[in-house]
Amino acid sequence: MSGEPAMSGDGARAELTIDLGALADNWRKLAETAVGAECAAVVKADAYGVGAEPAVRALARAGCRTFFVAHTSEGARARAALGAGEGFRIFVLNGGALDAAAPSAYAEHGLRPVLGSLAEIEAWGARGGGSAAALHIDTGMNRLGISSGDIDRALALAATGGFRFELAMSHFVSSEEPADPLNDRQIDAFRKALEKLPGVAASLANSSGVFLPQKPFFDLVRPGYALYGGNPLPGQPNPMRPVVRLVAPIIQLRDIAPGATVGYNGQWTAKRPTRLATIGVGYADGFPRNLMATESRAGGEAMVLSQRCRFAGRVSMDLIVIDVTDVRDTALALGTPVELLSENIGVDDVGARAGTIGYEVLTSLGRRYRRRYIGGV
């Protein structure tokens, strides 16, 4: 068995590249697909992990004028990135009207709440929250939103509180499954609810909803995941451009004999003379521990000099070991870049192998990476 010394210092850090040009192109594609509707952008969770400020600015330059966040703190970041210019709307999905600090936060940063209960609507009006808000109507998610039977009461409370609903929205349960009959039921329920809201703009479609054959675009679509390169059409070719690329240098190469084990608890055993490469990425960097390779599961994969290679053993806090035995390229050496996310291995691929979804992979990407933004104007 032999081992070469690890690289030292900052050279061991992985680099996460975010392509803002691809992000903008993805927004344009979604906007072109949603014929007749405005295309918004969901930039919650630090713009799905890619960085809220650069993402918001890139999307605004591409033509986006409406943004959705989850919390008022995210809204404040988005507003700071956009500046005080007119024409940009920022909706806060999780309401927040019941927070004592919310009215001032909304006013200070020019935010609009998405109100999803009668109590929130009443509280928003009682505290003089503002002149406009969005109304969330539940059509089957049973998570947030009022029932259609409460719309008349919601309108009365808004009138009493001196504000109006400028947008009515709901959320698909299974839009990534076009054949699911629940999609038609939700579209029908939303249309019936809108009959009580004449003159109010409507929004239902998320990323996958934009591609449903029913074309439930209404007045505004609000994609999130697809903007960042996630596939809105599971099981089909991804129509979106990849936005993130994660590359880590090899910090050690090692040869082991058949029968030797790798990683904690010896869960992976070499079946042949094996060459191993170690990289400085682990679950502390947001790369799923469930990508571990054991005797009973294949685990994660990486691209090494154009060769697809499998992980060996457990993903640990700071390190991943990769079986590079089949990489015959003589360029293989310390510092050779290893692709963990790229045009060859997408976030959906990583999510599937980890038993989760690409959304979780994106939003978990850690802060220890060296971040590099390209494609900005």
Buried (B, 14 or more C-beta within 10 A) or exposed (E): EEEEEBBEEEEBBBBBBBBBBBBBBBBBBBBEBBEEBBBBBBBBBBBBBBBBBBBBBBBBEBEBBBBBBBBBEBBBBBBEBBEEEEEBBBBBBBBBBBBEEBBEBBEEBBBBBBBBBBEBBBBBBBBEBBEBBBBBBBBBBEEBBBBBEBBEEBBEBBEEBEBBBBBBBBBBBBBBBBEBEBBEEBBEBBBEBBEBBEEBBBBBBBBBBBBBEBBBBBBBBBBBBBBBBBBBBBEEEBBBBBBBBBBBBBBBBBBBEEEBBBBEEEBBBBEEEBBBBBBBBBBBBBBBEBBBBBEEBEBBBBBBBEBEBBBBBBBBEBBBBBBBBEBEEEEBEBEBBBBBBBEBBBBBBBBBBBEBBBBBBBBBBBEBBEEEBEBBE
